[in-house]
């Protein structure tokens, strides 16, 4: 392939004849978050990688091999293929989602880490199904909502109850692992899409009341959830036990100050802070790069949210509109829950920071979802 053909290949990778150009700002925002994430995974994982695997680059290498490379492949595919074709795959995606979640419970296939059994292993490779289900279930839900229409969604029997039934199946399968963090993201994202699609506020109020009751029951009859709530309310009570994680995270964030200690100079990453390259990576960012960069990262997530909301607003049909809102709601809700838990505004939940935290399945799925957003942006006129 000569240079001219190569040039046109990359030019046409995200654009078919007659299509508008993809939104360049959207691509730059996703690209920045992904590259920034790789840099911070490298920094955060150096000490733990050497301690556990005798390889300081273990975390960043695995993130590239099992997250970035497959993620970029899916990004390119979904950015190229018309997003509307996903609608015809909605039901197979729901079935695929349920199968993945069931596989977690099969001995020899499912595997656990800590108190959660949330992974499946195939030929030495591991996947976290709940991360994939965030996208596949969302596609099914959006396809169903766009077909129903606002009038039928307002009806209890045609809209609300079927929505609750299918959501409850996924909730039970994820909640039983238990993976409360992922379950919360899927529920909140689903509610956001249901509301935007025209769901009844009265029905959503009923659901909110039932949700608070369910949360109270889970806390009352699950000791570790009760401990998490007590730690959130009183992190100083058991700093060497259940409160260790949040106390070390707050210590990292506070010691970073305004400008940070400098890239690579975190002290908490040296076997003090749990999940240092994963769920706790924002604490390392705050410690090394300081308050200013931490706030800029939050602003970038807000800019991404507003950009995609604008794309959704211009989208000419409901499937693309709801899908864009669902994906960016997922990214935004998850980012702010992750950051909120690290700085003590929310209970610790154990969910990754989108595009930034270590986790191959999470990065791969997020890049695939970003590819869909790029594809939707090519169907709208943002000028």
N, C-alpha and C positions, 0 to 999 in steps of 0.2 A: 504494500500500500504506500503510494508516494505521498509527499507532504501535502499536496493539494487535496487529495482524497481524505487524508487524515484530518485536515482542517474542517472539511465539510461534514465528516462523520461526527466530530465532537460538536459542531454547530447544530446539527440536526438531532443530536441525542435527546434533547428536551423540546424539540419543536417539529411538528409535522406540517406539511404544506397546508396553508390556509389558516393555521393557528396563530394566535398572538404569542408574543414572547413570554416566557415565564417571568415571574416577579423576581428581579435580581436581588432586591433587598431581602426577600425571604430566604433565598439561597445563601446569601452572605451571613445572615443571622444564624442559620442552622450550621453553616460551615464554621463560624467563629466558635459557637458553643461546643461543637465536636472537637475541634483542634484544642481549644482551651481545656476541655475535659481530658484529652490525652496527656497534655502537659502536666495537669494536676495529678492525674493517676500515676504518672511517672514519679513525680515528686513525693506524693503521699505514700506510695507503695515501696519505696526504696528500702527502708529499714525492715519492714515486715517481710518483704520478698526475700531479703538476704537471710533473715532469721528462719523462715519456714522452708524456703526452697533453695537456699544458697545461691540465689540469683536476684540481684537488685532490680533487674528489669523484668522480672517475671510477670508482674501485674500489667504493665503497659504492653508487653508482647502478647499476652493473652487477650487483652482488650482489642488490640489490632487484628489478631488472627481470627478470634471468635466473635468480635463485635463489629469493628470498623469494616473489614473486608466484605463479609456477607451483608452488612448493613448498606454499604455503598452499592452493591449489586442490586439489592431490593429497591434502594432509592432510585437507581437508574431505570429499573423495570417499571416501577409504579409511576415515575415521572413521564415515562414514554407511553405507556398503555392508557387509553382513555379511562378515566376513573369511573365513568358510568357503567362500564362493563363489570365492575365489582358488584353491581346490584344483582346481577344474575347469579352470582356466587354466594349470596348472602346466606341461604339455607345450608349449603355445604360447609360454609365457614362456622355456622353455629354448631353443626354436628362435629366438625373438627375441634372446636373449642371444648365441647363436652368430653370428647374422647381424650384429649390432652389432659384435662383435669382429672379424669378417671384413672389414667395411667399412673398418676402420682401415687395412688393407693395400692398399686400392684407390687407385691414383693419382688425384688430383683430388678424392677424397672424404676420405681420411685426411690428417691433417696432424700435424706434430711440433712439439715444443718442447724445446730442449736436445738431450739424447741419446735422448729417448723419442718414439715416434710413437704417441700415445695418444688423439688427437682425431679427430672427423669433422665436416665442415662441410656445412651445408645452407642455401642461400640466405642466406649471410652469418652464420648462427648456428652456434656450435660446441658440441659435446657431448663429454663424456668417457665412452665406453661402459663402461669398467671400473667407474665409480661406479654406473651403472644396473644392471649385472650383479650387483653385490653384493646387490641386493634381488631381482631376478628369478630369479637362480640359486638363491638361498636359498629362495624360495617353492617352486621345483621340487623342491629337495632335501628340504625338510620334507614336502611332499606325498608324495614317494616313500618316505621313512622311515616316515611314519605309516601308510602302507598295508602296508608289509612286516611290521611287528611285530617285537618283540624276538627271538623264536625264529629267524626267518629271517635277521635281521641278524647273528646269531651264526654263521651258516653262511658258509663261505668263498666258495662259488660263488653263492649266492643273495643274500648281503648285501655282503660286503667287496669282492669283485672288481668287481661292477657299480658300486658307489660310487666305487671308484678310477678306473674307466674314464671315467665322465662327468666326474669332477673333473679328470682328467688332460687332457681336451680343453680345458676352460676354462683350466687352468694354462698349457698350451702357447700358446694364443692370446694370453693376457695377458703371459706371460713373454717372448714373442717381440717385444713392442713396443719395448723391454722396460719393463715396469712391475712391478718386483719388489715394491714396497710393496703395491700393490693385490692382487697375486697372493698375498702372504703373508696379508693380511687375509681373503681368500676361503678360503684353505686352513685357517687357524686356526679361522675361524667354522664351516666345514664339519665339521672334526674335533670341535669342541665339540658340535655338534648330533648328529653320529653317535654320540658317546659317550653323551649324555643319552638318545638314543633306544634305547640298549641294545646298541651295537656292542661287539664283543669287544675286551678289553684286550690280548689277545695279538696280534690283527690290528693294533691301533693301535701296539703296540710295534714290530712289523715295519715299519709305515709310518714311524714316527719314525726308525728306523735308516736306512731308505731316504732319508728326507728329509735327514738329516745328510750322507749320502753325496752326494746331489744338490747340496746346498749347498756342500760341499767342492769338487765338480767345477766348479760355476759360478764359485767364487772362483778356482780354479786356472787355468781357461781363459778367464776374463773379466777383463782388466786393471782396468777401472774398479771392479768389485766387490772385487777384491783391494786396490785403493787405498782404497776405503771402509773395509774392515776394518782396514787399517794405520792409517788416520786415526783410527778409533775407539780403537784400542789406544794410539796415540801421536799425539795431536792437535797436539803441539808440533813435529813433524818438518818440516812444510811449511805454515806459517801463512799464506803468501801464495799457495799453490797449492791442492792438493786439500784441505788442512785449513782453508782460509779460512772456509768456512761454519760449521763447528762452533766455531771460535775466536771468530768474531763473535757467534754465539749465546750462547756461554758468557760473553763480555764483557758482553752485554746483560743476561743473567740475574744475573750477579754484581754489576753496577753498580746494579741496582735496590734492593739492600739489603732491609731489613725492610718499609719502608713505600712504597718506590718513589720515583721522581723526580717523580711527578705525572702526571695524565692529559694526553697530548699532548706530553710533554716528553722522549720518547725521543730519544737521539742516534743510535743505531744504525740507525734507520729512514731516516736521511738518506743513502741510497745506500751504506751500509756492509753491512747485513745482507741477504743474498739471500732472495728469496721472502718479503719482509717481511710482506705481507698474507695470504700463503698458508700454506705449511707451517711457516714460522718465526714465526707470530703469537704463539705462547706466549712467545717470548723478549721480544717487545714488551710483552706483558702483565706479565711479571715485571719488566721495566725500569721501566715507567711506574707500575704499581700495587703492586709489591713482593711479598715473600714471602707475606704474609698473604692477599692476594687470590688469588695463585696456588694456595695450598693450599686455599682455599675452593672454587676452581674444580675442583680434583681431588676434593674431598669431594662436590661436586654430582654429578659423574659416578658416584661410588660410590653415592650415595643413589639416583640413577636406576637403577643396576644392581640394587640391593637391592629397589627398588620393583617393577621388572618381574619379578624372580625370584619375588616374592610373588604377583604376578598370574599368572605361569605355574604356580606351585604350586597355585593355586586353580582353574585352568582345567580344565573337566570332560572335555575330549577331547584326544587327542595332537597333532592338527594345530596347534591354537592354542597348546598348551603349548610345543611345539618351535619354533614360529615366533617366539613371544615371546622364548624363550631365545636363538634365533639372532640376532634383531635386536639385543637388548641386548648380546650377546657381541660382535657386530660393532662397536657403538658403543664399548664399553669397551676392547676390544683395540686398536682404532684410536686411541682417545684416549691410552692409556698408551704405545703405541709412539711416537706423535707427541711426547708430552711427554718420554718417556725418551730419544729421539734428540736433542732440543733441549738437555737438561741433561747429555748425555754418558753416559747409562747404557746406551744402545743405539746401534748404527750409524745414520747418517743414512739415512732411507728414502724421504723425499719423499711422505708421505701427509698429508692435511689433518686438522686437529682438528675432529671432528664438530660441526656447527652453528656453529662459530666461525670457521674459516679461510675466506678468500676462495675461491670456486669455485662457480659457479652450479649445475652438475650435481650436485655433492656435497651442497649445501644442499637442492636440490629433492628428491633421492632420500632424504635423511635425514628430511625432513619427511613425505614419503610413508610411509616406514617407521614414523615416530612416529604417523601417523594409524592405521595398522594396530594398533599397540599400544593406542591409545585405544579402538579398536573391540573388541579382545579384553577390555579392562578392563570393558567394558559387559556382558560375558557371565558375569562372576564376582562372587561375593559376598565382598568384602574385610572385612566387619564381623566 
